[in-house]
């Protein structure tokens, strides 16, 4: 019997479909499937949990830490390797170059390490930068990326998110950090003008901390109140050389799962590490033995954080949250 070419093609397609292996799925005991990677799990979580997510929209990625470069330490080289491995906008959380934020410190200590990713860095200023008059070398080194010279506060957008960088060296920033200060008024106006539905703030001094070296920076509370009033989601801080994650809370430190701000302290960029003291309320995760960076994956309506340890470290921390 002669078979037409059309019939033969149909038969071949049918045989191919029947002989192709079916996708392997995991049963209740998981015996038939391999364990999914963390990134695969995150992708599924984002797909199902991001209420305002646009289908197929690429996330914005921010990656960084604070308390970074010292010529007396190699910790900054370890965290640099992470920045070179992973893409994204690099953020710093202040105290970028030790001990004095001088031109020499930036040239000899920061430049050979995190300076290699300077072109994609958006910095925050710390108190060690002000060991040099007016933090001049900091503003010289980073230029326009550091915002208006002398202020140390500015904002930018990252995908669907708004990023606010604040100057929490309250004794040095013009007008301080109090209610009605120039910076606080600017912050409220900036947040009101933003069309983004999700906001993350970058600061040096943490309002909440369990570390023993530096106490909570209560003078920054008016700035955090402005963020809370505007519905901000995340607050990234340094100053204490530890990693610590808090549950969402109010500026007064009350747990608030509905509208609270989640603070993450990441003073783990490379400087000497600090001890912990008494555990602060709402502290969920702490470590002071591992250098590393925090990677923020930001989608519309949703975010994920990952603490990535430098080589030799084993501590990690991962989680997700939704925007208010």
N, C-alpha and C positions, 0 to 999 in steps of 0.2 A: 504494500500500500504506500502510495506516495504522500508525504506530509508536506504541506505548504510551509514556506519560510515563516509566515506569521504564526502558524500553529506550533511550529518547532520552537520559536522564541518564547511563546507562552508557556510551553512545557518546561523549558529550561529555567524560566523565572520561578515557576512553581516549585521545581525541585530545589532550587537554591534557597528559597524561603524556608522550605521544610527542613533542609539539612543544616541551616545556620544554627549555632548554639544559642539558646535562650539566655537572656541576662541572668546572672546569678544574684539572687536576693537572699537576705539573711532571714532565717526563721527565728523562732523564739529563742533557740539556743545559740544562734549566730554561727553555727558550725559550717555553713556553706559559703560564708563570705568573709573577706578580709576586713580588718578594722579600718574604718574611714579615717583619713587624715584630719587634723584639726582644722585646716583650711576648708576641707570639704564639709565638715560639720558647720563651720561658720557660714558657708555659702547657703546651706539649707536653712539655717536660722535666719539669715538675712532675708531670704526669699519668703519665708512664712511670717516673720515677725515685724518687718519694716512696714508699718501701716501707710506711710506716705511715700514709699519707695517707687521710683520710676523703673519700669521693666528695662533691664539691660543697662541702666546707668552705671558708669564706672564710679567707684567710691573715691573720695579724697583720702589721701594717706598723709598723716603727720607723724614724724618719728623723732625722738630726741630725749633729752634729760637735762639736768642742771649740775652745777658744781663739777667742772670738767677738767680743764687742762692745767697740769702742774709739771714742771720739768723735774720734779722730785718723785714722780709717780709714772707708772706705765699703764694705769687703769684707763686713761683716755685713749691709748692705742687700741685696747680691747674693744671699747665701745665704738671707736671709729670703724673698726672692721664690720660691725653690724650696720652702720650707716651706709657703708660701701656695698654691702650685700643686698640691702633692701631699698627700694625706691621710695619716694615721697618727699614732701617738704620737711626739712630738718628744723626743729625748734630747739632753742636753748632756754633754760630757766634761770639764768643769771649765774654769777660767779664763774664766768667763762674762762678767765685766765688768772692763775694764782702766781704770787700772793697778792699783787697790788693792781692787777688790771692795767699794767703799764704798757707802753709801746714795746718794751723788751719782752714782757711776758706774752703779749699777743704774737710777737714775731717768732720767739724761740720756743714757746710752749704750745700755744693754741694753733699757730700756723701749720706746723708739721703734722698735726693730728686732725682735729675737726676742721681746720682751715682748708683741708682738701675738699670739703663739701660746702665751702663758703657760698658758692654760686646758688645753692638751693636752700640757704639758711635764713630763717627769720628769728632774730634773737630777742631775749629779754635781758634787762640789766639787773645786776645784783649789787650787794653792798661792797664786794671786793673791787668792783669797777670804780667805785667812788673813793677808793684809797688813792687814786689818781684824781687830781682836781677836776671836778665837774664831770667825771667819767669821760674825759676828753678822748683818751686813746680808744675807748670802746666805740664812741661815735665815729672817730676817724677810721677805725678798722672796718666796721660794718657799713658805713655810709648810709645811703637812703634806705637800706633794708632795716635799719634800726628806728625808722620813723623820724619825726622832727627832732633836730638836734637840741639837746638840753632838756627835752621832755621825757623821753623814754617810754612813752605810751602811744599806741597806734592800733589800727585794726586792718584786717583784710578778709577776703572771702576765700574759702577752700571748698570747691564744689557747692553743695547746697548748705554748707555751714558758714557761720560767721565766727571769726577768730579775733579775740580782743587781747592785746598784749599790754599789761599794766606795769607801772613803775611803783613798786612797793617799798622802795628805800625812802620812806616817808619824810625823813629828816633832810633829804636832799632834793626831792622832786619839788619844783616850784609850787607853793601853795599847800604842800603836804597831801595827805590822803583822806582828810576829814570830810564830813558832810558839808556841801557847799563849796568845797575846794575846786580849783580849776579842773583838776583831773576828774573828780567825781561828776562835775557838771558835764564835762566832755563825754564821759562814759555813758551817762544817762541819755544824752542827745544822740550819741553814736548807736546805742542799742535801739532807741526809738526809730531811728532812720533806717535800720537794717530790715531788709525784706526776708531774711533767712528765718526759718522756723526753729533752728537749732544753733546753740552758741557754746563755744569753749573759750575759756580765759586762761592765759599764761601769765604767771607771776613768779617772783622769786620767793617771797616769804609766805609760808603756809599759815592760814588762820587756825588750822587744827593739826596737831602733831603729838606723837607719843615719844619722840626722841628726847633724850636728856640734855642735849647740848644747847639748843635754842628753844625758848618757850614759844607758845602760840603768838602770832603777830596780831594782837587784838586791834592795833591801830589801823589795820586794813579793813576792819569790819564794815565801814560805810561803803567801800567799794564792792565788797561781797554782797551787801544789802542791795545795791543797785543791780548787780547781776541777778540776784534772787527775784527782785521785783520784775525784772524783764523775762524771767523764765529760763535762765541759762541752765545748761545741763552739767557741764564739766568745768573743774578748776584744777589746773596743773601747776604744781609748785615745786620748789627745790629748797635751798638753804640748809635744811637738815640732811646730812649725807646718808640717807636711808631710802628704802622703798616702803610706802605705806598707802593703803587704799581705804577710804572711808565709805560708809553707806551714804546715800543721799540725805542731806540734812539742811536745816535752816542756818542762817548766819549766827543764830544764838546757840547752835549745836544740838537742836532737837531733831530727832529722826523724822524725815518727811519723804515718804516714798512717792507721793503724788507730785510735789513741786520742788523737792530738795535738790541741792547741788552736790554732785559726787566729787570730792577732792581726792586727787592722787598726788602724793609727794614722790618725786623721782629725782632725788639728789645723788644719783648713782652714776654720773657721767665719767668719773675717774679720780676725784679727790679722795683723801683718806675718809674712811667710814666712821660713823658715829654710833654710840651705844643708845639703846632704848631705855626709857624710864618707865613710869607708870603708864599703863595702856589707857589712851583717851577713849571716851565714849564714842560709840559708833565705828571704831576702828575694826576693819574686817580682815586685813591681811598685812603682814609686816615682814621685812627682811633687812638685815644690815650686814650681810656677808658677801653679797654678789653685786658686781658692777653690771650695768646693763642700761638699756633704753626702753622707753615705752613707745609702742606703735599704736596709733589711733587710726582705725578704719571708719570713715565717716560717710554714711549714706543718708539720704533724706529720711528723717524720722527715726533713725537708728544709728547706734555706734557700737564699736567693739574695741576693747583695749587688750594689748598683749605686752607683758613685761618679757623682753628678750634678754637672756643672760649673755654676758661676754664669755668668751672661751674659758673653760675651766669652772664655770658656774653652773649650778643645776636648778636654782630657784626659778620658777615661772609663775605667772599669774595671768589669767585670761577670763574675760567675761563680756557680756553684752548688756545694752540698755536701750530704752526708747526715749525719744524726745518728749517733752511735756506737751 
